[in-house]
Amino acid sequence: MKKVRSLKDAARDPLAQGKVVRPSRDKPRFAVTGDDVFRLQEVTKSWPGENGFTLTVPELIIQRGEKVALVGFSGCGKSTLLDLLAMVLRPDEAGEFVLFTHKGEELNVMDAWQRRKLDSLAHARMLHIGYVLQTGGLFPFLSVRENIGISRRGLGLPLDETVEDIAHRLHIERHLNKLPGQLSVGERQRVAIARAMAHHPSVVIADEPTASLDPINAEEIMGLFTALTDEYGVTLIMATHDWGKLGERGFRRVEFAFKRDPDQGAVQAKVSG
């Protein structure tokens, strides 16, 4: 794979593009607004068996710059949907599953999985997606500065003042030369947020990023996080079990409806919102 020199060059890289497969005629195509970042229709992922689980997404449209909260209890399918959107988990079926980049290109995610274009998926994921894990997921042997800059380094982007700027906005600039083990849990989450956003992705996906924090720190970090995504125009998709004040922060609520198969006992979850 050729080395990507800049975001502009990366957006032109054919590995970040995919053919769009038209849905069958009996399934209506979404109206194109030009502002969509994800469009999903009839997407499913299943784990068979007596205690199996099936997640169904009848229709989900996420627009550029939107803040979306996937709300539900543990095991409802939030993380499964996040992994599908992050392109690290292959759907079983999809009428339509398209990622639109900030440069206007389309990546047909399902087509890429079916054709085993794993390099295409990996490159698009690196370029267009930032991910914040619940536990931070920092490299313990790298400094805070190196952790934040690793996504930019992987894309061949200059480190310039970007790392310092985002660290300042998240109030962690004094920790740039420390190792993650020298930080508090809240400080590590701020570093994880900075790392996810340092390469200016189209989308940031966060899996319960404040679940391990006390309420005061959780509220402060969520405020900094959402302010930063608003400023950068980034789409934020976050899993959470607590809706709380997210509505006041401009989030759209996406929920999971459940039913159990009376014959097999498997759980079926359907996404709505």
N, C-alpha and C positions, 0 to 999 in steps of 0.2 A: 504494500500500500504506500502511495506516495506521501511524503511529508506535507502536511498542511501548513502554509506559511501565514495565512491570515484568515479572519472570518469571511472576508469577501471571496478569497480563493476556495475556502472550505465549502461555502454555499454552492459553488459551481462544480464541486467534485462529484462525479457520477455516482460514487458510492453513497452519497447522501440523498440520491434521488431514486425513485422507483416508479414503475408503471402503475397507472391507476386502472384497476379492473372495474368495469362497469357492473353494477348490481343487476340481477336478473330482472326481467320486465315486470314480474309480479310484485316487486318490492320497490316502493317509491324512492327516488333519489332525494337527498336533502336539498333544500334551497341553498344556493351558494351566496353567502353574504360578503365574502372577502375578508371577514374578520375571524373566521374559525381557526382554531389551532388543532383541535381533535374533532373528528366526526366518527361516531360508532353507531352501527345498526346491526341488530341481531347477532351480537357477539356472545359466545358461550365458552366456558371453561369448566370441565367436569373431572371429578375424581370418583370413579365407580366403586361399587361395593355396598355392603349392608349399611355401613356408616359413611357412605359417600357424600359428596357435596357438589352441587352445580350452581355456578354463577351465570346469570343471564343478564345481558344489557340490551334491552329492546331498542333503545335509542338514547344516545348521549351526545350532545353537542357542547363543546367547551370553547369559548371565544377568547381571543387574544386579550391579555390583560385582566382576565376575570380571576376572581378568587373563589374556589370551589372547595367545600368541606364535605368529605365522605363520612357520614355520621352513623355510628352503630357500635354495638358491643363487640367484645373480642370474639373472633370466629365467624363474624357475619359476612366476610368477603372483602373488607376494605383493603387489606394488603394484597389480595389477589388482583383486585382492580388496579391498584397502584402498579403492581408488577406488569400487568398487561399494558398499561399506558407507558410505562418505562421501557417497554419492549425487551424485557428480560424473561417473560413468560409467554409461551406460544398459545394463542387461542385455539380451541378445537374447531370452531366455525366462526365465520364473520360474513354478513352480507356486505358490510362496508366498514373499514377500519383505516382511516387516513390521518396522517400527521401533516399539517401545513406549517412550513418554516416561516420565519420572519422575512425571508427573502422571496417568498411566494412559491417555492417549490412544493410539490406534493410527494410524500412517501406513502405508498400503499403498504401498510404494515403486514397485512395478512398475505399479500402476494409475495412479499420478501420472505416471510416464514415458509410459505409453501415451496418457493423456489430455492430455499436454503441459502439465501443471500445474507449469511450471517455477518460478513464484513460490512455490508451495507447497513444492517441494523446496528452494529456496534459503532460504526462511524457516526451515524445519525444520532445515536444515544449520547456519544461523547460530545458532539457539537451542540445539540439542541436541548439536552435534558440536564438538569441539575438535581441531585437527590440528597435529601437530608434524612438520615436514619434516626430512629428513636434514641439510640445510644451514641450517636455522633459518628462512630466508625472512622475515627482519625487514625493515621499511621503513628504509632507511639514513638518510632525512631526518627521521625521528621519533626522539625520545629514548626511552630504555628505558621510562620511565614511560608515554609515549604509546603505544608498541608494546604494552605489557601491557594497557593500558586500551582498546585500539581495539575489541575485541569487545564490551565493555560499552557503549561509546559508540554502536556500531552498533545495539544493542538498546534504547537509551534508558535504560540503567541508570545509577544514580549511581556515580561513581568512588570516593566516600567513602574508607574505609580499606582497601578490598579490595586495591588494587594494592600498597600498602605492606606489607600482611600477607603476601601470597603472595611478594613479593620478599624479605621477611625469612626466610621458611621455606626459600627456595632460596638464601639467602646472597648476594643481589645488591642489597640495599637501598642500599648505598653507590654504586651505579652508576645510580640512577634518572634522574639528570639528564644522563647521558652519551649519546652517539650510539653505535649498534652498532659502528661502525668503530673505536671506542676500546676495545673489549672483546676478550678472547681468544675462541677458538673455543668453549671450554667454557662461558664466561660467556654467549655468544650463545645456546647451546643451552638454558641455564637460563632465559633471557628467553623463548625460544620456548615452553618448557614452561609458564611463567607465563602467557603470552598465551593458550595453548590452554585453560587452566583458570580464568582470571579470571572468566568469566561463568557458572561452575558448570554445565557441560554434563552431559548424561547419559553421554556417551561421549567418550573421548579416543583418537584414532587417531594412531599414531606410526610413521613410515617410517624404520626403522633410525636412531633418534635419537642413538645414540652411536657410529655407524660411523666418524665422522671424528675421534674422540678417542683419546688414548692410553689404555692399559688402566686406569691409576690413576684418571684423570678419568672414564672411562666407568663404572667401578664406583661411584664416588662419586655421580655424577649419577643413575645408575639407582637407587641406594638412595634418594636424595631424591625422585625421580619416583614410585616405587612407594609410598613412605610417604605422599606427598601424595594420591595417588589412593585409597589405603586410607582415609585420614582423611576425605576428601570423599565416599567411597562411589561413586566414579566407575568406570565400566567402562573398562578399558584394553585396547586392541587394538593390538599392535605387530608389525611385520615385522622379522625379523632373520635373518641367516645363521648366527648362533652361538647355540646353545641355552645353552651354558656353565652359569652358576649360576641361570638363570631358574627352574628347577624349585624351587630352594631359596627363591625369592622368591614362590612360590605361583602361577606361571603354568601354564596348561594349554597343551599343545603341539598345534598343528594343522600337519599336513604335507601335502605335495603329491606324489602318485604320478604317474609319467610313462609314456607309451607313444607310439610313433611310428606313424602311419598308413603301412602298407607300400605303399600305392598312391600316395598324394599326398605323403607325406613330412612332413605336418603333425604338429606335436607336440600331444598332448592331456594336460592336467594335471587331476587329480582331487583335490579337497580331502578330507581325512579327519582326524578327531580331534575 
